[in-house]
Amino acid sequence: MIGIDWGTTSFRAFRIARDGTIRDRRSSPRGIMNVPDARFGDTLREEIGPWLALGEDRVLLSGMIGSRQGWKEAPYLPCPAAPADIAAALTDIAFEWAQVKLVPGLSGSDAQGVAEVMRGEEAQIVGVPTLMESGGIACLPGTHSKWARVEGGRIVSFTTHMTGEVFAALRGHTILGRTMRDGPSAGAPFEAGVRRAAEPGGLLHHIFGVRAQTLTGALAETDAAAYLSGILIGHEVSAALAGAAGAVVHVIGNPDLAALYATAIAACGGYAERHDGEAAALGLFRIGEHAAWR
Amino acid sequence: MIGIDWGTTSFRAFRIARDGTIRDRRSSPRGIMNVPDARFGDTLREEIGPWLALGEDRVLLSGMIGSRQGWKEAPYLPCPAAPADIAAALTDIAFEWAQVKLVPGLSGSDAQGVAEVMRGEEAQIVGVPTLMESGGIACLPGTHSKWARVEGGRIVSFTTHMTGEVFAALRGHTILGRTMRDGPSAGAPFEAGVRRAAEPGGLLHHIFGVRAQTLTGALAETDAAAYLSGILIGHEVSAALAGAAGAVVHVIGNPDLAALYATAIAACGGYAERHDGEAAALGLFRIGEHAAWR
């Protein structure tokens, strides 16, 4: 089968063998925002045509391709949801060259009943075997980071943190960005930001310290962005891990960002296990096993 | 004497009698950013010329006019600082038509030793008599909100919270702004945001709820900005008031914003006393009483 994580800005496809191993992979910047005139079918054929020619006939898509802005809207499936539940809620898409199905996003609510949605992360979570078998916590860092709980082979609940988008807005559109220059994103300044997040004062106070300390020379302009990143990720992790000290957190995402989160998780008393974004391939395979193919 | 609160975007002048009462006032949008070619002397004469003609000869300026981007840089005075300390640290400015002096800003550090600065707020704090006589907490809401402690007639420490600037950045430059339409800034949605801030989950999670709840219809687009404002102000107030439940907080600023903060302070277990920005007039008068005029 072919599994595709088709997001807003990127397209990542995997050709997957019957035993779940990845036979081939390709990626391109043709996320749904970069597909002109909604020509999703043409784009798909161009990207995976060689694999179709090899006889592949089953294609499963996850991510924003199933949103209102994508190819066709796949309604959210409410939590809790196991791979078989997700497979029972796939949306078929007409495509001349293969069977194509869309994975639904998941909906839920946080502990206080506030609505939550995800689209694409569910395939990555399902693709971490130890998590699905033993349960636990998943963290998917990014523009809108997701933290999910898995119990009994089902994704039972999740929350979203706007950490990545807030970082970009603060850096690009507040006084904090004016005294920042490019520098390493990891290392001592990041760790100092994580420690700062654990102190009293609150996030809105802590971030002002980026500017105050740059002005007094206590913080180098090339270290300011990493320090700000540490403050924000530190606040996210400590809120998400509250009451779960000692927990194992499965961090799924690009290796650089996952390493930063692992540092913050350790500082908050948790244990991080890292997985790269290719978890999506195995997740799509697991969902595909339960799907009603022709 | 004449006291002037000369900030980044506004100019507010007070003609003050010998007993400290305000005889006359004027304001204009000629903040330092709106004074072309650094013609501060000409601007000052145009604004207060009629008062100088009445024989006023003593002019005290506070605010960003004393910054590097202003008329002349007035070095920060370290905390703790009483009105007499501030008066002993004034910076003289050459001006043909009257004696003109600049109030220094204050510097300090928060409980963890992180640097802090203020410029202009010190004159407003000094202008609240009950605070200077009995001590207590001052809150000056705004782009960069300040919280200060006064003891024994001196400003002893203060912290900055980037609440107003973060609100503008989130509304203008993140996904949250896309589904916001103009609506009232106070009332039930603001109060719901303040309550939300008191729940677990953290600020970076709470703000995502603005979007999630707008999408599900639980929050009207015209209420979303007030709800976001309540979340941010609620987080600021609860962090600033941590460990000081039952405290009286003197809120100094424009009446609409002060009312919002009073609501959040009450929700966090404090008691708000409100003062308008004209506190700056009495503060400049108090500092002026100790100054070395010719």
Interface residues (C-beta under 8 A of the other chain):
Chain A: D110 A111 Q112 V114 A115 E116 V117 H144 S145 T159 T160 H161 M162 T163 E165 V166 A168 A169 L170 G172 H173 T174 I175 L176 R196 E199 P200 G201 G202 L203 L204 H205 I207 F208 G209 A212 Q213 L215 T216 A218 L232 H235 E236 S238 A239 A240 A242
Chain B: D110 A111 Q112 V114 A115 E116 V117 H144 S145 T159 T160 H161 M162 T163 E165 V166 A168 A169 L170 G172 H173 T174 I175 L176 R196 E199 P200 G201 G202 L203 L204 H205 I207 F208 G209 A212 Q213 L215 T216 A218 L232 H235 E236 S238 A239 A240 A242
